């Protein structure tokens, strides 16, 4: 069997549900956590009997994986090591953490089990914006938690940030960037707030309480690139910036169209031409695992054309761009974008210009 080299684990529990988040998550419930952990272990064990799991990258997302206790994490990670013998050789193993759930004992446990990269959801460096987002932490906890991670030996730490939050000024966003840079992280993910359906923010936008402003979003996006570039961060994907050698290998695998296996409620995966998503309900997920039933709430067979189209649309967002060999009619497809200096080509690739990155989604649609 061809090895599957990228694994994603979805931990659905959160200490507090954020008003903008559309990922499947639920408030932590001690009465169901062990059942969930047993179910996830059983899912991985079953998949490992028919899929060759040889991970080069592993990503624990959610939810908030660090909402699990030290004992629970020790159990889960220990079980995974037993099921996947090659896990100690994983090149990049990321676990998402909320600043409010970081402790030195937990961080040291993660390092012992082989986790070598942390992605911490900071979002902002001012308490007013954090309250607006309904985050459970404050700025003081961010600084404390970051130093704990360094003390535990993590030399690859990403911080998630969010701009164009309602009421956020350009000055406040620039201050967040400067305070973030003072910590000297290795990677930054800087996302423009999006209003997702079935969230509190979506409802407030529809009722007129919040109003997205394209000009504000564009200004903040450009200033982000300028400020981070001045501190040595390369924009290797539209929303992601890294110091040399600190690009997220797991996300690069997604953007380049690699196969990956997803575990846990709502987790997605792509194995060969099969795209699937597990049921987005923790209780139902556990029920199905225990009854040895199919976990998928959705699956489809992807055609080679669809796989190529996805790879091109995501690849266009990256620093490298997409191979011209995969775009036989690129001059016709991107004629207006080339003329407007939104995309450029060299001998082998087509890529976005700095100005073109402002219109990445619209330009990607040309591939369709």
C-alpha positions in Angstrom: 0.0 0.0 0.0 1.2 3.5 -0.8 2.0 5.3 2.5 -0.3 8.1 3.8 2.1 10.7 5.1 -0.2 13.3 6.6 -2.6 12.8 9.5 -5.1 15.1 11.1 -6.8 14.6 14.4 -9.8 16.7 15.4 -10.3 17.2 19.2 -13.8 18.8 19.5 -13.7 20.2 23.0 -13.2 23.9 23.8 -13.1 25.8 27.1 -15.3 28.4 25.5 -17.0 28.7 22.1 -15.8 31.7 20.1 -18.5 33.9 18.4 -16.8 33.8 14.9 -15.8 30.1 14.8 -17.5 27.7 12.4 -15.4 24.6 13.1 -17.2 21.8 14.8 -16.6 22.2 18.6 -18.4 21.8 21.9 -17.9 22.8 25.5 -15.7 20.3 27.3 -17.6 17.7 29.2 -15.6 15.5 31.6 -18.3 12.8 31.4 -17.7 12.1 27.7 -14.0 12.8 27.2 -12.7 9.3 28.0 -15.4 7.8 25.7 -14.3 10.1 22.9 -10.6 9.2 23.5 -11.4 5.5 23.4 -13.3 6.0 20.2 -10.6 8.0 18.5 -8.0 5.3 19.4 -10.4 2.6 18.0 -10.8 4.6 14.8 -7.1 4.9 14.3 -6.5 1.2 15.0 -9.2 0.2 12.5 -7.9 2.5 9.8 -4.3 1.3 10.4 -5.4 -2.2 9.4 -6.2 -1.1 5.8 -4.2 2.1 5.3 -0.4 2.4 5.5 0.1 5.2 8.0 3.6 6.5 7.7 3.3 10.1 8.9 5.7 12.8 7.9 3.4 15.4 9.4 0.7 15.2 12.1 -1.7 18.0 13.1 -4.0 18.1 16.1 -6.7 20.7 15.6 -10.1 21.4 16.9 -11.7 22.6 19.0 -8.8 23.0 21.4 -6.6 19.9 21.7 -4.9 21.4 24.7 -8.2 21.5 26.6 -7.4 17.8 27.3 -5.7 17.2 30.6 -2.1 16.0 31.0 -3.4 12.5 31.9 -5.8 12.5 28.9 -3.1 13.6 26.5 -0.7 11.1 27.9 -3.2 8.3 27.3 -4.1 9.4 23.7 -0.6 10.0 22.5 0.7 6.9 24.1 -2.0 4.8 22.4 -1.1 6.4 19.0 2.5 5.5 19.5 1.5 1.9 20.0 -0.7 1.8 16.8 1.6 3.8 14.5 5.2 2.6 15.2 6.7 5.2 12.8 5.2 8.1 14.8 8.5 8.9 16.5 10.0 9.7 13.1 7.4 12.3 12.2 9.1 15.3 10.8 6.6 17.9 12.0 4.0 17.2 14.7 1.8 20.3 15.4 -0.7 20.7 18.2 -3.1 23.6 18.6 -3.2 25.3 22.0 -5.2 28.1 23.6 -3.1 30.4 25.8 -5.5 29.7 28.7 -4.8 25.9 28.6 -1.0 26.0 28.5 1.0 24.6 31.4 4.6 23.6 31.8 3.7 20.0 32.7 1.5 19.8 29.6 4.1 21.3 27.3 6.8 19.0 28.6 4.5 16.0 28.2 3.9 16.9 24.5 7.6 17.2 23.9 8.2 13.8 25.4 5.7 12.3 23.1 7.2 13.9 20.0 5.1 17.0 19.4 7.6 19.5 18.0 5.5 22.4 16.8 2.8 24.4 18.6 0.1 26.6 17.0 -1.3 29.0 19.6 -4.5 30.9 18.9 -3.8 34.4 20.0 -6.0 36.4 17.6 -5.2 39.8 19.2 -3.0 41.6 21.6 -5.6 43.9 23.1 -8.1 42.8 25.6 -11.0 44.7 24.1 -10.7 42.8 20.8 -10.3 39.5 22.6 -13.6 40.2 24.5 -15.2 41.1 21.2 -14.1 37.7 19.8 -15.3 36.0 23.0 -11.9 34.5 23.6 -11.2 32.9 27.0 -7.7 34.3 27.4 -6.2 37.8 27.9 -3.0 39.3 26.6 -1.1 38.6 29.8 -1.8 34.8 29.4 -0.5 34.9 25.8 2.9 36.2 27.0 3.1 33.8 29.9 2.1 30.8 27.8 4.5 31.6 25.0 7.4 31.7 27.5 6.3 28.4 29.0 6.4 26.8 25.5 10.0 28.1 25.0 10.9 26.8 28.5 9.6 23.4 27.6 11.8 23.3 24.5 9.5 24.3 21.7 11.6 26.1 19.0 8.9 26.1 16.4 5.8 28.1 17.5 3.1 29.6 15.4 0.8 32.3 16.6 -2.7 32.8 15.0 -3.8 36.4 14.6 -7.0 37.9 13.2 -7.5 41.3 11.6 -10.5 43.4 10.4 -12.4 42.5 13.6 -15.4 44.9 14.2 -14.1 48.1 15.8 -10.5 47.2 15.3 -8.4 50.1 14.0 -5.4 50.0 11.9 -3.3 51.3 14.8 -4.6 48.5 17.1 -3.7 45.9 14.4 -0.3 47.3 14.0 0.2 47.2 17.8 -0.9 43.6 17.8 1.8 42.8 15.2 4.5 44.7 17.0 3.7 43.0 20.4 3.6 39.6 18.6 7.0 40.2 17.0 8.5 41.2 20.3 7.9 37.5 21.4 10.0 36.3 18.5 7.7 33.5 17.2 8.8 31.4 14.3 5.6 31.4 12.2 2.5 33.6 12.0 -0.9 32.9 10.5 -2.7 36.2 9.9 -6.3 35.8 8.8 -8.9 38.3 7.8 -12.1 37.8 9.8 -14.6 35.9 7.7 -18.3 35.8 8.6 -19.3 32.1 8.5 -22.8 30.9 8.6 -24.3 29.6 11.8 -22.0 31.8 13.9 -22.8 34.7 16.2 -20.8 37.0 14.0 -22.8 35.9 10.9 -26.1 36.7 12.6 -24.8 40.1 13.7 -23.7 40.9 10.2 -27.0 39.9 8.8 -28.8 42.1 11.3 -26.6 45.1 10.5 -24.6 45.2 13.7 -21.4 44.4 11.9 -20.4 45.5 8.4 -17.3 44.2 6.6 -15.2 46.9 4.9 -13.1 45.8 2.0 -10.9 48.8 2.0 -10.0 48.3 5.7 -9.3 44.6 5.1 -7.0 45.4 2.1 -5.1 48.1 4.1 -4.6 45.8 7.0 -3.5 42.9 4.7 -0.9 45.1 3.0 0.4 46.5 6.3 0.7 43.0 7.6 3.0 42.0 4.7 5.1 45.1 5.0 5.6 44.9 8.8 6.3 41.1 8.8 8.7 41.4 5.8 10.7 44.0 7.7 11.2 41.4 10.4 12.3 38.6 8.1 9.0 36.8 7.7 8.3 35.5 4.2 4.7 35.4 3.0 4.8 31.8 1.6 1.0 31.6 1.4 -1.7 34.3 1.4 -2.3 34.2 5.1 0.9 32.5 6.4 4.3 34.0 7.2 7.4 32.1 8.3 11.0 32.7 9.2 13.4 30.8 6.8 12.8 27.0 7.2 9.8 27.4 9.5 7.0 26.9 6.9 4.2 24.6 8.0 4.9 21.4 6.2 1.4 20.0 7.1 -0.4 22.9 5.4 2.0 22.8 2.5 0.9 19.2 2.0 -2.7 20.3 1.9 -2.0 23.1 -0.6 0.0 20.8 -2.9 -2.8 18.2 -3.0 -1.3 15.4 -0.9 -3.3 12.6 0.5 -4.2 12.8 4.2 -6.2 10.8 6.7 -8.5 12.6 9.1 -9.6 11.2 12.5 -12.3 12.4 14.9 -15.7 14.0 14.6 -16.0 16.3 11.5 -12.5 15.4 10.4 -11.9 15.3 6.6 -9.6 13.1 4.6 -8.5 12.4 1.1 -7.3 8.9 0.3 -6.7 8.3 -3.4 -9.7 9.7 -5.1 -12.0 9.4 -2.0 -12.9 12.5 -0.2 -14.7 12.0 3.1 -15.8 13.8 6.2 -16.7 12.1 9.5 -19.9 12.8 11.3 -20.0 16.2 13.0 -21.3 15.0 16.3 -19.2 13.6 19.1 -21.9 11.4 20.6 -22.8 10.0 17.2 -19.2 9.5 16.3 -18.6 7.5 19.4 -21.8 5.5 18.8 -20.7 4.6 15.3 -17.2 3.6 16.3 -18.5 1.4 19.1 -21.0 -0.3 16.7 -18.3 -0.7 14.0 -20.3 1.4 11.6 -19.2 3.8 8.8 -18.1 7.1 10.3 -18.6 9.2 7.2 -21.4 11.7 6.9 -20.2 12.6 3.5 -18.0 11.0 0.9 -17.3 11.4 -2.9 -15.1 10.1 -5.6 -13.0 12.9 -7.0 -12.1 12.8 -10.7 -8.5 13.4 -11.7 -9.7 16.8 -13.2 -11.2 17.8 -9.8 -8.0 16.8 -8.0 -5.9 18.9 -10.4 -8.2 21.9 -10.2 -8.1 21.9 -6.4 -4.3 21.6 -6.5 -4.0 24.5 -8.8 -6.5 26.7 -6.9 -4.7 26.1 -3.6 -1.2 26.2 -5.2 -1.9 29.6 -6.6 -2.0 30.9 -3.1 1.5 29.8 -2.4 4.8 31.5 -2.9 5.8 29.0 -5.6 2.6 29.4 -7.6 1.5 26.7 -10.0 3.4 24.9 -12.8 2.8 26.2 -16.3 2.8 22.6 -17.5 -0.6 22.2 -15.7 -2.0 25.3 -17.3 -1.7 24.6 -21.1 -3.8 27.7 -21.9 -2.6 30.0 -19.2 -2.1 33.0 -21.6 -5.8 32.9 -22.5 -7.1 32.0 -19.1 -5.1 34.7 -17.3 -4.9 37.3 -20.1 -6.5 40.1 -18.1 -4.7 39.2 -14.9 -1.4 39.3 -16.7 -2.2 42.6 -18.3 -3.2 44.1 -14.9 0.0 42.8 -13.2 -1.9 40.5 -10.9 0.0 37.4 -12.0 3.5 36.9 -13.4 5.2 34.0 -15.1 8.8 32.7 -15.3 10.1 29.7 -17.3 8.2 27.2 -15.3 5.5 28.7 -13.0 2.7 31.2 -12.8 2.3 33.1 -9.5 0.5 36.0 -7.9 2.1 39.4 -7.7 2.0 41.2 -4.3 -1.0 43.2 -5.7 -2.5 40.0 -7.0 -2.6 38.5 -3.5 -5.3 41.0 -2.7 -7.5 39.3 -5.3 -6.4 35.7 -4.8 -9.9 34.2 -4.6 -11.2 35.9 -7.6 -8.1 35.0 -9.7 -8.2 31.4 -8.6 -11.8 31.2 -10.0 -10.3 31.6 -13.5 -8.9 28.1 -13.2 -12.5 26.7 -13.1 
